[in-house]
Amino acid sequence: MATRISLRNARFQQLQTLLTNRNKRHRAGQFIVQGVRPITMAVEHGWEIQALLYDGERRLSQWARDVLAAHPHTEHVKMSPDLLAELAEKDEVELLAVVAMRPDVLDRIEAGPDFLGVVFDRPTQPGNIGAVIRSADAFGAHGVITTGHSADAYDPKAVRATTGSFFAMPVVRSPSPAAVISWVEERRAAGLPIVVVATDEHGDADMSAFDLTQPVLLLVGSENDGLTRAWRDAADVTLSIPMTGSASSLNAANAATVVLYEARRQRLAK
């Protein structure tokens, strides 16, 4: 099914809201995916492609033609280059995808004996969400959860920052810690001894001295305010990251990356 958009009509404005308006994006249950690798990863990991937007005035690359050919029953939208560039937020783009969101269900996250998960509590920057997702994917985590009033994991800045990792692992939004804590307790009752691990410069132990090969849920606090009281109370242990120099703390995404790397290092050594 092919349509054409060459004017800033109602359809174009609706597509724009998927980029700029969080509420409308979630009411539609759709988001725009930009970039060759993210689109490729979305396709490879079976995400539902609801529309493909492409430059109707140029010869497309073999990659773009292959993507279109692989989705013959998806809406194909020919666009003028300037309108496509607005949605891509960059020039010289040939293809964008409109993708269906997946449900915010914690059971999407597989929790087995080697479980490694991340909670990012009230993140304020979409780019930091993306960076945490990318690191979680790189170091073998099974899922990322955002809690509380936070930046949107489906924000184009967040999705771009994952460089495709967003589509390779579950990313789930939870309105409060309570639902996640209940999910952890259910897993524990079923015999999976998940340890909830927070980080702080005044931790109970150095992270390298703590066993991160057991099932772990890592807590990452808001960039501005750290973890809420509910999450601090839920933590079984608070670990510190050894640092030198004058810095008293790390960026939230950097801190998460360091602990995820240490968990991966320990697991490979074991």
C-alpha positions as CSV (number, residue, x, y, z in Angstrom):
1,M,0.0,0.0,0.0
2,A,1.6,3.2,-1.2
3,T,0.7,6.8,-0.3
4,R,2.4,10.1,-0.9
5,I,3.1,13.1,1.4
6,S,4.4,16.2,-0.3
7,L,2.7,18.9,1.9
8,R,2.5,19.6,5.6
9,N,-0.9,18.0,5.8
10,A,-2.8,16.3,8.6
11,R,-0.9,13.1,8.1
12,F,2.5,14.8,8.2
13,Q,1.5,16.6,11.4
14,Q,0.4,13.4,13.0
15,L,3.8,11.9,12.2
16,Q,5.5,14.9,13.7
17,T,3.7,14.4,17.0
18,L,5.3,11.0,17.2
19,L,8.6,12.8,17.5
20,T,7.6,15.7,19.7
21,N,4.6,14.9,21.8
22,R,5.0,12.1,24.4
23,N,1.3,11.9,25.2
24,K,0.2,11.6,21.6
25,R,3.0,9.1,20.9
26,H,1.8,6.8,23.6
27,R,-1.9,7.2,22.8
28,A,-1.0,6.2,19.2
29,G,1.2,3.4,20.5
30,Q,3.8,4.2,17.8
31,F,7.2,5.8,17.5
32,I,9.5,6.8,14.7
33,V,12.8,5.0,14.3
34,Q,15.6,6.8,12.6
35,G,18.9,5.3,11.2
36,V,20.0,2.3,9.3
37,R,21.2,0.2,12.3
38,P,18.1,0.9,14.5
39,I,15.7,0.1,11.7
40,T,17.7,-3.0,10.8
41,M,17.6,-4.1,14.5
42,A,13.9,-3.5,14.8
43,V,13.3,-5.7,11.8
44,E,15.7,-8.4,12.9
45,H,14.1,-8.6,16.4
46,G,10.5,-8.8,15.1
47,W,9.1,-5.4,16.0
48,E,5.9,-4.6,14.2
49,I,6.7,-2.1,11.4
50,Q,3.5,-0.1,10.8
51,A,4.7,2.3,8.1
52,L,7.9,2.9,6.1
53,L,8.5,6.5,5.0
54,Y,11.0,7.0,2.2
55,D,12.4,9.6,-0.2
56,G,10.2,9.5,-3.3
57,E,12.6,11.6,-5.4
58,R,15.8,9.6,-5.3
59,R,17.1,6.1,-6.1
60,L,17.1,4.2,-2.9
61,S,20.0,2.1,-1.7
62,Q,19.8,-1.7,-1.8
63,W,19.3,-1.7,2.0
64,A,16.3,0.6,1.7
65,R,14.8,-1.4,-1.2
66,D,15.3,-4.6,0.7
67,V,13.5,-3.3,3.8
68,L,10.5,-2.1,1.6
69,A,10.4,-5.4,-0.2
70,A,10.4,-7.3,3.0
71,H,7.3,-5.5,4.2
72,P,4.9,-5.6,1.2
73,H,1.8,-5.3,3.4
74,T,3.0,-2.4,5.5
75,E,2.0,1.2,4.5
76,H,4.7,2.6,2.2
77,V,4.8,6.4,2.2
78,K,6.6,8.4,-0.5
79,M,7.8,11.7,0.9
80,S,9.4,14.8,-0.4
81,P,13.0,15.0,0.8
82,D,12.5,18.2,2.9
83,L,9.6,16.7,4.9
84,L,11.4,13.4,5.4
85,A,14.5,15.3,6.6
86,E,12.3,17.1,9.2
87,L,11.1,13.7,10.6
88,A,14.6,12.3,10.4
89,E,16.0,15.4,12.2
90,K,18.9,15.3,9.7
91,D,19.5,15.8,6.0
92,E,20.2,13.1,3.4
93,V,18.0,10.3,4.8
94,E,16.2,7.8,2.6
95,L,14.1,5.7,5.0
96,L,12.3,6.0,8.3
97,A,10.1,3.4,10.1
98,V,7.0,3.9,12.2
99,V,7.1,1.1,14.7
100,A,4.5,-0.2,17.2
101,M,5.4,0.1,20.9
102,R,5.5,-3.1,23.0
103,P,3.6,-3.4,26.3
104,D,5.0,-2.2,29.6
105,V,4.8,-5.7,31.1
106,L,7.5,-6.8,33.5
107,D,7.1,-10.4,32.6
108,R,8.7,-9.5,29.2
109,I,12.0,-9.6,31.1
110,E,13.3,-13.1,31.4
111,A,14.6,-13.8,34.9
112,G,16.8,-17.0,35.2
113,P,19.7,-18.0,37.3
114,D,22.0,-15.6,35.5
115,F,19.6,-12.7,35.7
116,L,21.0,-9.2,35.4
117,G,18.6,-6.3,35.2
118,V,18.7,-2.6,35.5
119,V,16.3,-0.1,37.1
120,F,16.8,3.6,36.1
121,D,14.7,5.6,38.6
122,R,13.2,8.9,37.3
123,P,15.8,9.6,34.6
124,T,15.5,13.1,33.3
125,Q,17.6,12.9,30.1
126,P,16.5,10.7,27.2
127,G,20.1,10.3,26.1
128,N,21.0,8.8,29.4
129,I,18.2,6.3,29.1
130,G,19.6,5.3,25.8
131,A,23.2,5.1,27.1
132,V,22.1,2.8,29.9
133,I,20.1,0.5,27.5
134,R,23.2,0.3,25.2
135,S,25.5,-0.6,28.1
136,A,22.9,-3.1,29.5
137,D,22.8,-4.8,26.1
138,A,26.6,-4.8,25.7
139,F,27.2,-6.4,29.0
140,G,24.6,-9.1,29.0
141,A,21.7,-7.7,30.9
142,H,18.2,-9.1,30.4
143,G,16.2,-5.9,30.6
144,V,15.9,-2.3,31.6
145,I,13.1,-0.8,33.7
146,T,12.4,2.9,34.1
147,T,10.4,3.9,37.2
148,G,8.5,7.0,38.3
149,H,7.9,10.2,36.4
150,S,10.8,10.1,33.9
151,A,12.0,10.9,30.5
152,D,10.5,8.6,27.8
153,A,12.4,5.6,26.6
154,Y,10.6,5.9,23.3
155,D,11.8,9.5,22.8
156,P,13.8,9.6,19.5
157,K,16.8,10.9,21.4
158,A,16.7,7.9,23.7
159,V,16.2,5.4,20.9
160,R,19.0,6.9,18.8
161,A,21.4,6.8,21.8
162,T,20.9,3.0,22.1
163,T,22.3,2.6,18.5
164,G,19.8,-0.3,18.0
165,S,20.1,-2.0,21.4
166,F,16.6,-0.7,22.3
167,F,15.2,-3.5,20.0
168,A,17.4,-6.3,21.3
169,M,16.2,-6.3,24.9
170,P,13.0,-5.6,26.9
171,V,12.7,-1.9,28.0
172,V,9.7,-1.5,30.4
173,R,8.3,1.5,32.0
174,S,6.8,1.2,35.5
175,P,4.9,4.1,37.2
176,S,6.4,3.3,40.7
177,P,8.9,1.1,42.5
178,A,6.1,-0.8,44.1
179,A,5.2,-2.8,41.0
180,V,8.9,-3.7,40.4
181,I,9.5,-4.7,44.0
182,S,6.4,-6.9,43.9
183,W,7.8,-8.5,40.7
184,V,11.1,-9.2,42.5
185,E,9.3,-10.7,45.5
186,E,7.4,-13.0,43.2
187,R,10.6,-14.2,41.6
188,R,12.2,-14.7,45.0
189,A,9.1,-16.7,46.1
190,A,9.5,-18.9,43.0
191,G,13.1,-19.7,44.1
192,L,15.2,-17.1,42.3
193,P,17.2,-15.2,44.9
194,I,17.5,-11.8,43.2
195,V,19.8,-9.3,45.0
196,V,18.8,-5.7,44.7
197,V,22.0,-3.6,44.4
198,A,22.3,0.2,44.6
199,T,25.4,2.3,44.1
200,D,26.5,5.2,46.2
201,E,29.9,6.8,47.0
202,H,29.4,5.8,50.6
203,G,28.5,2.2,49.8
204,D,28.6,-0.8,52.1
205,A,31.3,-2.5,50.0
206,D,33.5,-1.9,47.0
207,M,31.8,-3.4,43.9
208,S,34.8,-5.6,43.0
209,A,34.5,-7.2,46.4
210,F,30.8,-8.1,46.0
211,D,29.5,-11.2,44.2
212,L,27.8,-9.9,41.1
213,T,27.5,-13.4,39.5
214,Q,24.3,-14.1,41.5
215,P,20.9,-12.8,40.1
216,V,21.2,-9.0,40.3
217,L,18.8,-6.1,39.9
218,L,21.0,-3.0,39.6
219,L,19.4,0.3,40.7
220,V,20.5,3.6,39.0
221,G,19.2,6.8,40.5
222,S,18.0,10.0,38.9
223,E,20.8,12.3,37.5
224,N,19.7,15.1,39.9
225,D,18.2,13.4,43.0
226,G,19.6,9.8,43.1
227,L,17.3,7.0,44.3
228,T,14.0,7.5,46.0
229,R,13.5,6.4,49.6
230,A,11.4,3.5,48.4
231,W,14.3,2.2,46.3
232,R,17.0,2.9,48.9
233,D,14.9,0.8,51.4
234,A,14.4,-2.0,48.8
235,A,18.2,-2.3,48.2
236,D,19.8,-5.3,49.8
237,V,23.3,-3.8,49.5
238,T,24.8,-0.5,48.4
239,L,28.1,-0.7,46.5
240,S,30.6,2.0,45.9
241,I,32.7,2.5,42.7
242,P,36.3,3.2,43.6
243,M,37.4,6.6,42.2
244,T,40.4,8.9,42.3
245,G,40.8,12.5,41.4
246,S,38.5,15.3,42.5
247,A,35.2,13.8,41.1
248,S,32.8,12.8,43.9
249,S,30.4,10.9,41.6
250,L,29.8,9.7,38.1
251,N,27.1,10.5,35.6
252,A,24.2,8.0,36.1
253,A,24.8,6.3,32.8
254,N,28.5,6.0,33.4
255,A,28.0,4.6,36.9
256,A,25.6,1.9,35.5
257,T,28.1,1.0,32.8
258,V,30.9,0.5,35.3
259,V,28.9,-1.8,37.5
260,L,27.5,-3.7,34.5
261,Y,31.0,-4.2,33.2
262,E,32.2,-5.5,36.6
263,A,29.2,-7.9,36.6
264,R,30.2,-9.1,33.2
265,R,33.9,-9.4,34.2
266,Q,33.0,-11.5,37.2
267,R,30.7,-13.8,35.3
268,L,33.2,-14.4,32.5
269,A,35.9,-15.2,35.2
270,K,33.6,-17.6,36.9
